[in-house]
Amino acid sequence: MTMHAPIGPVDATKVPRYAGLGTFARLPQLDRVPDYGIAIVGVPFDGGTSFRPGARFGPAAVREASRLLRPGYHVELDVEPVTETQVVDAGDIACTPYDITRAVREIEEQALPLLGRGKRLVSIGGDHTIALPMLRALAKVHGPVALLHFDAHLDTWDTYFDQPVTHGTMFRRAFEEGLLVEDKSMHVGIRGPVYDRQDFLRDHEFGFQIIRCSDLDVLGVPAAVQRVKDRLGDTPVYVSIDIDVLDPAFAPGTGTPEMGGLHSRELLALLRGLNGINIVGADVVEVSPAYDHADITSLAAATVVFDLLGLMVNRSRGVSLAGEEDLQTAAV
């Protein structure tokens, strides 16, 4: 972490939130700070989509919606993420829109320099394909990580039209490449029909556990949170959030919507209940603004990014999995 006092967002009492540069939450750009703890980067790639395209415009839309945020204090997490650590907007990763293999390589190459000792990265997609190069980059810094995956879909299928890397196959590739800690990863929010009943058996073989949306009707949010905590423990975690985990009523602007999804409040409660988990990287993906209404999908994604910042900063200042300050040092 930087020793300098963090440079925060533009003061909304002096410059209206609808004015000025459209960085995430109007935070400083990477080249305006001497060091940082968390970088937010856009990845405008949607070459791996299988249905409705347009997620390449997601990073710009989420940044625009983030103008509405008041990022000074997160009430529920009791944290001031942008004043307790330096958070920056690292701009967009430039990658080809024409070649998935090359684009994935370019994303990994440009993400890796943003990571380093004590640095964490939140990427805004783009389609879910981008999670694979992010995991590859993270593994070079941290080794294999646990995956906490919020999504309507498993994303552990084998190929689409003979393409091994798409937005529905990347976590199978991640497992095969040894990027994931075995028996630590989870899907949350899965719902809807699948191609074959064997899809779930294969997914289990890859070391995943599943909390379906229908499970939440029985478990409730607190029990679901505890199940995730028990699974993850203190393992370094990559949190990957496909915005289609939300019901289309709350996130219409996405490529593959599924009925019966999480409400916005449920998703935020699940995330905030995980206060203290060891998040080393994260993404929020699949915002396709052409299908959005009144920017509600983009606003949901921007809010989730802000929550991820709060979770990361709380972890770095010693908040335990129980959500209380870690007093071990004081007790020595």
WOPE-V134551 format. One line per field, one symbol per residue. phi: phi as a letter, one per 30 degrees, with the letter a starting at -180 (. if undefined). psi: psi as a letter, one per 40 degrees, with the letter a starting at -180 (. if undefined). burial: + if it has 9 or more other C-alpha atoms within 8 Angstrom, else -. A space follows every 10 residues. Layout:
phi=???
psi=???
burial=???
//
This chain:
phi=.ddddedcdd dddcbeddci dcddhhddde dcbdaacbcc bdbdbbdcdc bddjddcded ddddddeddc ddbcddchbc ddccbdcbcc icdcbddcbd eddddddddd deddcleicb bcccdidded dddddddddd cciebdcccc adbdibddbb hiddbbdcbd dddddddidc ddibcbcbjd aidbdadded ddedddjccb cdeddddcdi dedddddded ddhcdebccc cddddddedc bddbdbdbdi dddedddddd dddcejdddc aabbbidcdd cdbhiddddd ddddeddddd ddddddcjdd ddicddcddd dd
psi=iieihihaih heedhideia ifihffiiid eeidiidhih higghfeeie bhaeededdd dddddedeig edhhddefig deedihhihe aihhiieehd dddddddddd ddeeiaheii hhihiiiede dddddddddd deaiiihhhh ieidfficih fehdhaeeed ddddddefei hhfeiiihei iiiididedd dddddeeiih hidddddddi dddddddddd ddbeihhhhh hheediidde gdgidgihif aiiddddddd ddeeheighe iiihifhgdd eihffddddd dddddddddd ddddddefhi deeihheddd e.
burial=++---++++- ----+----- -+++++++++ --+--+++++ +++++++++- --+++++++- +++++++-+- +-++--+-++ +++-++++++ +++-+++--+ -+++++++++ ++-+++--++ ++++++++++ +++++++++- ---+++++++ ++-++++-+- ---+++++++ +++++---++ +--+++++++ +-------+- --++-++++- +++-++--++ ++-++--++- ++---+++++ ++++++++-+ +++++-++-- ++++-+++++ ++-+++++++ +++++++++- -+--++++++ ++++++++++ +++++--+++ +--------- --
//
